[in-house]
Amino acid sequence: MTSLDRDLIRQFANDPKRQSKTHIEVFTEIDSTNSYLMQATAPEPGSCFVAVTRNQTAGRGRHGKTWQSPPDSGLCLSTSYTFQSIPKDLPALTLAVGLGAIDALEKLGATGIELKWPNDLIAQDGKLAGILTEVQQQSNDTVTIVTGIGLNVDLSNAHELGAHADWARQVIDLKRVCEPLPNPESIAGALIEQFLDVFAGYEISGFMPSAERWSQYDWLRGRKLTIDTTAEHIAGVGCGVDDDGALLVDTFESGIRRVSSGTIVSVGERSMAS
């Protein structure tokens, strides 16, 4: 199993103002980077704790699902960040982090990446990465968020591909959409830098400034889809996201519906008209 070089990660996360306030821990193997930070002491406002590995044995996704990745085939990175005040539209933070992840990967040369509401990165209709955001602790004034990303980097030698999803036709790795493939330290550094930018902006403005840009990467727009929520089953066509991050679905019979929380259970082809 391969271990990452923490000093190299720091070089690629190259904002000197933040380096002294960003504590990075590298693991040769760990059960879950998110679980580790959820159990750790929360950072002070303005500081960030990072846990990163190439080998995660018990990764977690939304709603209790697992994120499985063969050894040395991916990158699992989590950040713990304390907001000085609870930001507006906190549940939509995952969507903004998705944009930050695309920014990081595009700067490294990746192309053709899209976003699937609320927490997946897609390329060539396959699942490239998943994001999990959890509240670690909360007071009346502050909130600490742990945000993790599991990214398929190079699945060439993988015998079992574990980042499956019911809606995905396949899984895909960064190697297929980024030439040349960056080293894992540069990927980790770029993600850290972009995530910190996202957190800083989100604390001030929430999700609304990101909504229009998010729609440019919206993989669900124009596709038939079905969603399970705690209250009902919704079917229709994806038509973007609202200013607070809610998914908009045109159900035809009952018009545009807002979905703030739910699970995508099926996705169809995109309409030629969309």
C-alpha positions, 0 to 999 in steps of 0.5 A: 500500500502506498503512503502519501507525502504530507510535505508535497501535499502542503506544496500543492495547497500553496496558499501560505496564509492558510498553511499555518492554520491547516493541519494535515494528517496522512494515513497509509490505511484508515477505516474512514477519514470522515469517521476519524475527524468526526471523533476528533476535536473540532478545529478553532474557527478559521482553522482546518483539520485534514485527513487523507489516505489512498487506502480506506477500509470502511468508507461511508456514503449518504444514508448508510451506504458504503464507499469501497475502493481497491487499495491504491486506486483512489483518494479519500480526503476529509476536512473538518472546518468550523464556521464562525457563524452558521451559514445560510442554506447549510444543507446545500454545502455539499453542492458547493463542495462539488463545484470546488472539487470540479474546480480543483480537478479542472485546474489539474487538466480534467475535462467533462466532469458533471455534478449529480445532485446532491453529492456525486461527480460524474464523467462519461455517465459513470461515477467518479467521486462521492461527497459526504458532509456531516455536522460534527458539533453545533452550538448556538453560534458556530457549527463544525462540518466534516466534509469528505470526498472519495475519488476514483483515481486509477482503477486500471489494476482493480479487480473489483470496482466498489464505487457503485450506484444504482443509477450509474451505468459504470464507475470511472476514474480520473485517469480516463478524463485527465491526461496526464494523470496528476500525482495523488499529492497534487490532487489532494493539495488542489482539493484542500485549497478549493474546499477552503475557498468554498468554506470561506465564501459559503460562510458569507453568502451561502449557496445562492451565488453558486446556483447558476454556475452549478446548473452548468454542470448539472448532469440531471438536467433534462433527464427523466428521474425518480426520487424517493423521499421520506414522504413520497415517490416523485417522478419527472424530469430534472430542471435544475436547482433552486437558490437554496440548493433544492432539486427542481423536478418537472412532474408535468402533472403537478408542475415543478416540485422542490426536493430538499432531501431524497435519494435518486433511484433511477435516471434516464437518458437526457432529452435531445431538447434539453 
